[in-house]
Amino acid sequence: MNARFFIDRPVLSIVISLMILLGGVTAMGRLPIALYPEFLPPEIIVSATYPGANAETIAETVAAPLEQQINGVDGMLYMSTQASASGTVSISVVFATGTDPDQAAINVSNRVAVAENRLPEAVKRLGIQVSKRSTSILMIYALTSDYPQYDSIYLSNYALLNIVDELRRLPGIGDARLLGAKDYSMRIWLQPDRLAEFALTPADVAQAVREQNANFAAGKFAAEPLVHDAPFTYTVTTQGRLATVAEFEDIILRTDNSGATLHLGDVARVELGAKDYAFQGAFNGQPAVPVAMYLQPGANALETAKQAQEVLARVREKLPQGVNLSLAFDTTVFVEHSIKEVIITFFEALVLVVLVMFIFLQNVRATIIPLLAIPVSIIGTFAGLYIVGFSINLLTLFGLILAIGIVVDDAIIVIENVERIMEEQHVDADTAVKRAMEEVSGPLVAIVLVLCAVF
């Protein structure tokens, strides 16, 4: 099918152009918007903690059994392991591009469950986390305080309870997390001389803490079956897990026949602190807790960022006095700026076509034709992006700018060639258009292919 087919059928050409235009307009509202295209493979993280273990011990007793079971999971490309001296291990499992991250997480979890029986009891008690790593950061907010009583530990736990959960419920947010979270933890500092004096070991203390810092099912009074009927049945409730420093200090380590009792506070210093102090955040010179938001694959970055900002605006109204929530990093700024530049380039191209056509050809009709053809070509490009599954990102926007230049040049070449044939050969417009397209169709396609290959 050549150009003559469409020239002889103007109504069909107009209908096809309108369909392309409507398809492009519709696709513009449905295309996901992101900073970069999704070219990174899915990644699953397996994390575990072995309190008191060094990097070598945790690598041999925790990482090795997990690696043996995880290795070979469906779709896996490779994995890497990091073991730290703080007793933590992180195994990163990378899958082939196109693998469903949810299914990959399920497959890894099944492999981890098989390896749990070979892990130390302390590791199993703390649990093994299997999570999807989101690599596309949308925004980072920083939670800071003007007053010293709101330290980074308080801010971290405040953000965990009041901000992170709100963000995770938003559509388009793949994950929201605290960078370097400092969860509240009861820290017990043992005094070696006191332990030696009472012939105790750290294992004895840990066992006592585990036994007394637990929830117990105490049962019921007057539950069926009964010999004599009772008017009520009472459920017995216990104190439950310990919550304050004083309660932990009162943990009983030993008693003797005389009734003397040895408490945890007699051999250790107990304080409420953070679970981990390895990360320290700062924003504008102030201690800060970064709250990172990750974009869900296929989500609209601009719309998601707008919803997140609305949620955080409501959160700001409830912040304690002196606590501030500030935007530290926003990827949508680059996307918005790129979209504005594309729009500016588009209108600049239209103005350029009008000037070139009107100044050099002195023909109003020749000026109007490209003004109608160029928007159809450019807006219709979005329909093509939607069909092939692309997103609006920096790379596709850059390609769109190149496409604008190509379309403008082609429009000028075709119109000028038509005018030349009409002037030199003294034929009507219909004949001139057909002859012009026969001459330039091949070169135009060749130029487009060459420019696409170059860029």
C-alpha positions in Angstrom: 0.0 0.0 0.0 1.7 3.3 -1.2 0.9 7.0 -0.6 -1.4 7.1 -3.7 -3.9 4.9 -1.9 -4.4 7.5 0.8 -4.2 10.5 -1.5 -7.1 9.1 -3.6 -9.2 8.5 -0.4 -9.1 11.7 1.6 -12.0 10.8 3.8 -10.4 7.5 4.8 -7.2 9.4 5.6 -9.0 11.9 7.8 -10.8 9.1 9.7 -7.5 7.2 10.3 -5.8 10.4 11.4 -8.7 11.1 13.9 -8.5 7.6 15.2 -4.7 7.9 15.7 -5.3 11.3 17.4 -8.0 10.0 19.8 -5.9 6.9 20.5 -2.9 9.0 21.4 -5.0 11.3 23.7 -6.5 8.3 25.4 -3.2 6.6 25.9 -1.6 9.8 27.4 -3.9 9.5 30.4 -3.2 5.8 30.9 0.5 5.6 30.4 2.6 5.1 33.6 4.9 8.0 34.3 8.3 7.3 35.9 11.8 8.8 36.0 13.5 5.8 34.3 12.1 2.8 32.4 11.8 -0.5 34.2 14.9 -2.3 33.1 16.2 -3.6 36.5 15.5 -7.3 37.3 13.4 -8.2 40.3 15.3 -8.6 43.6 14.3 -10.5 46.7 16.0 -9.9 50.0 16.3 -12.5 52.8 17.4 -10.9 56.1 18.2 -12.6 59.4 19.7 -11.6 62.8 21.9 -13.7 65.1 22.5 -11.6 68.2 26.1 -11.6 69.5 27.5 -13.4 66.4 30.4 -12.1 64.4 30.5 -12.0 60.6 32.3 -15.3 60.2 30.0 -17.2 62.6 26.8 -15.8 60.9 28.2 -16.6 57.5 28.8 -20.3 58.5 25.7 -21.0 60.6 23.1 -18.8 58.9 24.1 -17.7 55.4 25.4 -21.0 54.3 22.3 -23.1 55.0 20.1 -20.4 53.4 22.2 -20.1 50.3 22.2 -23.9 49.8 18.4 -24.0 49.8 17.8 -20.8 47.9 20.3 -21.6 45.1 18.5 -22.8 42.0 15.1 -21.3 42.7 13.0 -20.8 39.5 14.1 -17.8 37.5 17.2 -16.9 39.6 20.1 -15.3 37.9 22.5 -14.9 40.8 22.6 -14.0 44.5 25.0 -12.2 46.8 25.4 -12.2 50.6 26.5 -9.6 53.1 27.2 -10.6 56.7 28.1 -7.9 59.3 29.8 -7.9 62.6 26.6 -6.6 64.2 25.0 -10.1 63.7 22.9 -9.4 60.6 23.0 -11.2 57.3 21.3 -10.1 54.0 21.0 -12.4 51.0 20.1 -10.6 47.7 18.5 -12.9 45.1 18.3 -11.4 41.6 15.8 -12.9 39.1 15.5 -12.6 35.3 13.8 -9.5 33.9 10.1 -10.1 33.5 9.8 -12.5 36.5 6.8 -11.8 38.7 8.3 -10.4 41.9 5.4 -11.7 44.0 5.8 -15.2 42.8 9.6 -14.9 43.2 9.1 -13.9 46.8 6.8 -16.9 47.4 9.4 -19.3 45.9 12.2 -17.9 48.0 10.0 -18.1 51.2 9.4 -21.8 50.5 13.1 -22.4 50.2 13.8 -20.5 53.4 11.2 -22.5 55.3 13.0 -25.7 54.3 16.3 -24.3 55.7 14.9 -23.1 59.0 15.5 -26.4 60.8 19.2 -26.0 60.2 19.4 -22.5 61.7 20.4 -21.6 65.3 17.5 -21.3 67.7 18.1 -17.6 68.3 17.8 -16.9 64.6 14.5 -18.8 64.3 13.1 -17.0 67.3 13.8 -13.6 65.8 12.4 -14.7 62.5 13.6 -14.5 58.9 12.3 -11.7 56.7 11.7 -12.2 52.9 10.9 -9.0 51.1 10.8 -7.5 47.7 13.4 -4.8 47.1 11.9 -1.7 45.4 14.6 0.0 43.3 12.6 2.9 42.0 12.6 5.6 44.6 9.8 8.2 44.3 10.4 10.6 47.1 12.3 10.9 50.4 11.0 13.0 53.3 13.1 13.9 56.3 11.6 14.0 59.8 13.5 16.4 62.0 13.1 18.1 65.4 13.9 21.6 66.7 14.0 20.3 70.3 16.4 17.8 71.9 13.8 15.8 73.7 12.6 14.5 70.3 15.7 12.6 69.4 16.2 10.3 66.3 14.9 7.3 68.2 11.6 9.0 69.1 11.3 10.4 65.5 12.0 6.9 64.0 9.3 5.2 66.0 6.8 8.1 65.5 7.3 7.8 61.8 6.9 4.0 61.9 3.6 4.3 63.7 2.1 7.4 62.1 3.6 7.9 58.6 4.9 4.6 57.1 1.6 2.7 57.4 -0.4 5.6 55.9 2.0 5.7 52.9 2.0 2.0 52.3 -1.8 2.0 51.8 -1.6 4.4 48.9 -2.2 3.0 45.4 1.0 3.3 43.4 3.3 3.0 46.4 5.3 -0.2 46.1 6.9 0.2 49.6 7.5 2.9 52.2 10.3 2.4 54.7 12.5 4.2 57.2 16.2 4.4 56.1 18.1 3.2 59.2 15.0 2.6 61.4 15.7 2.8 65.1 13.0 0.6 66.6 12.6 0.8 70.4 14.5 -1.9 72.2 15.3 -2.8 75.8 19.0 -2.9 76.0 20.6 -4.9 78.8 24.2 -4.2 79.7 25.6 -7.0 81.8 28.2 -6.3 84.5 30.8 -9.1 84.2 32.1 -8.7 87.8 28.6 -9.0 89.2 27.8 -12.1 87.1 31.0 -13.7 88.3 30.1 -12.9 91.9 26.8 -14.7 91.7 28.1 -17.5 89.4 25.9 -16.5 86.5 26.5 -16.6 82.7 24.9 -14.4 80.0 23.0 -17.5 78.9 21.4 -17.7 82.3 20.3 -14.1 82.1 18.9 -14.5 78.5 17.0 -17.6 79.6 15.4 -15.8 82.5 14.4 -12.9 80.2 12.8 -15.2 77.7 10.8 -17.1 80.3 9.5 -14.0 82.2 9.0 -11.6 79.2 6.3 -13.6 77.6 2.5 -13.9 77.2 0.9 -16.8 79.1 -2.5 -18.5 78.6 -3.6 -18.7 82.3 -6.9 -20.5 81.6 -10.4 -20.0 83.1 -12.3 -20.3 86.3 -15.6 -22.2 86.4 -15.3 -23.6 82.9 -17.3 -26.6 81.8 -17.6 -29.4 82.8 -18.6 -28.6 86.4 -19.9 -30.7 89.3 -21.9 -27.8 90.6 -23.3 -25.1 88.3 -21.5 -21.7 88.5 -23.2 -18.4 87.6 -20.1 -17.1 85.7 -17.0 -18.2 83.9 -13.9 -16.1 84.4 -11.0 -15.8 82.0 -7.7 -15.3 83.7 -5.5 -12.6 82.2 -1.8 -12.1 83.0 0.4 -9.1 82.9 1.8 -10.1 79.5 5.1 -8.9 78.1 7.2 -6.4 80.0 7.2 -2.8 78.8 9.3 -0.6 81.1 12.8 -0.5 82.4 11.6 -1.1 86.0 9.7 -4.2 85.0 12.8 -5.6 83.3 15.0 -4.8 86.3 12.6 -6.8 88.4 13.1 -10.0 86.4 14.1 -12.7 88.9 17.3 -14.5 88.2 17.6 -16.6 91.3 16.1 -17.2 94.7 17.4 -19.2 97.7 15.8 -21.0 100.7 15.9 -17.9 102.9 13.7 -16.0 100.5 16.5 -13.7 99.1 16.0 -12.8 95.5 18.5 -11.8 92.8 17.0 -9.5 90.2 18.3 -8.5 86.8 18.9 -4.9 88.0 21.4 -6.3 90.5 23.8 -7.6 87.7 23.0 -5.4 84.7 22.1 -1.9 83.6 18.8 -1.7 81.7 17.9 1.1 79.4 15.4 1.9 76.7 17.2 2.6 73.4 17.3 1.7 69.7 17.6 -1.7 68.3 20.4 -0.6 66.0 22.7 2.5 66.0 24.5 1.7 62.7 22.8 4.4 60.7 22.7 8.1 61.4 20.6 10.4 59.2 20.9 14.2 58.8 19.1 16.9 56.9 20.4 20.5 56.7 22.7 19.7 59.6 20.0 18.4 61.9 19.6 14.7 63.0 16.8 13.3 60.8 14.9 10.1 60.0 14.5 9.6 56.2 11.2 8.2 55.0 11.7 6.7 51.5 8.8 5.9 49.2 9.2 3.5 46.3 7.1 3.5 43.1 5.1 0.4 42.3 5.9 -1.0 38.8 3.5 0.5 36.2 2.3 3.3 38.5 2.0 6.9 37.6 4.7 8.8 39.4 3.1 12.2 39.2 -0.3 11.0 40.4 1.2 8.9 43.2 3.5 11.7 44.4 0.4 14.0 44.5 -1.5 11.5 46.7 1.5 11.0 48.9 1.9 14.8 49.4 -1.8 15.1 50.3 -1.4 12.4 53.0 1.8 14.0 54.4 0.0 17.3 54.5 -2.5 15.8 56.9 0.3 14.2 58.8 2.0 17.6 59.3 -1.1 18.9 61.0 -0.8 16.3 63.7 3.0 16.5 64.3 4.2 17.4 67.8 5.3 21.0 68.2 8.9 21.4 67.0 8.8 18.3 64.7 9.1 19.0 61.0 8.5 16.9 57.9 10.5 18.2 54.9 10.9 17.0 51.3 14.5 16.0 50.8 14.4 14.2 47.4 11.8 14.2 44.7 12.2 12.4 41.4 9.0 13.8 39.9 10.7 17.2 39.6 12.8 15.9 36.8 9.9 14.2 35.1 7.7 17.3 35.3 10.5 19.5 33.9 11.1 17.0 31.1 7.4 17.0 30.2 7.3 20.8 30.1 10.4 20.9 27.8 8.6 18.5 25.4 5.6 20.7 25.3 7.7 23.8 24.7 9.6 22.0 22.0 6.4 20.9 20.4 5.0 24.5 20.1 8.4 25.8 19.1 8.4 23.3 16.2 4.9 24.4 15.2 6.0 28.1 15.1 9.1 27.1 13.1 7.0 25.4 10.5 4.6 28.3 10.2 7.5 30.7 9.8 9.4 28.6 7.2 6.3 27.8 5.2 4.8 31.3 5.1 8.1 33.2 4.6 9.6 31.0 1.9 6.4 29.7 0.1 4.0 32.6 0.7 1.1 30.1 0.8 -1.4 30.0 3.5 -2.7 26.5 2.6 0.8 25.1 2.6 1.2 26.5 6.1 -2.0 25.0 7.5 -1.3 21.5 6.3 1.7 20.7 8.5 0.0 22.3 11.5 -2.7 19.6 11.2 -0.4 16.7 10.3 2.3 17.2 13.0 0.0 17.0 16.1 -1.5 13.7 14.7 2.0 12.2 14.4 3.3 13.3 17.8 0.1 12.6 19.8 -0.3 9.3 18.0 3.1 8.3 19.3 1.6 7.9 22.8 -0.7 5.2 21.4 2.3 3.3 20.1 4.0 3.6 23.5 0.9 2.2 25.2 0.7 -0.7 22.8 4.3 -1.8 23.3 4.0 -1.4 27.1 6.4 1.6 27.5 6.1 4.3 30.1 6.6 8.1 29.9 10.1 8.6 31.3 13.2 10.6 30.5 14.3 8.3 27.7 10.9 8.2 25.9 10.5 11.9 26.3 14.0 12.4 24.8 12.9 10.2 21.9 9.7 12.2 21.5 11.8 15.4 21.1 13.8 13.7 18.4 10.5 12.6 16.8 9.2 16.1 16.8 12.3 17.2 14.9 12.0 14.4 12.3 8.3 15.0 11.7 8.8 18.8 11.3 11.6 18.2 8.8 9.6 15.7 6.8 6.6 18.0 6.7 8.7 20.9 5.3 10.3 18.6 2.7 7.0 17.2 1.4 5.3 20.6 1.2 8.2 22.3 -0.5 8.5 19.5 -3.0 4.8 19.7 -3.9 5.1 23.5 -4.4 8.2 23.0 -6.6 6.4 20.5 -8.8 3.3 22.7 -9.2 5.5 25.6 -10.2 7.9 23.8 -12.5 5.5 21.3 -14.2 2.3 23.5 -14.1 0.1 20.7 -12.8 -2.8 20.7 -10.3 -2.4 20.1 -6.6 -3.6 16.4 -6.7 -1.1 15.5 -9.4 1.7 17.4 -7.7 1.1 15.6 -4.4 1.2 12.2 -6.0 4.4 12.9 -7.9 6.0 14.5 -4.9 5.2 11.5 -2.7 6.6 9.1 -5.3 9.8 11.1 -5.3 10.3 11.5 -1.5 8.6 8.5 0.1 11.7 6.3 -0.1 14.2 9.0 1.0 11.9 10.0 3.9 11.7 6.5 5.3 15.5 6.0 4.8 16.2 9.3 6.7 13.9 8.3 9.6 15.6 4.9 9.9 19.1 6.4 9.8 18.2 9.0 12.4 16.6 6.3 14.6 19.7 4.1 14.3 22.0 7.1 15.2 20.0 8.1 18.2 
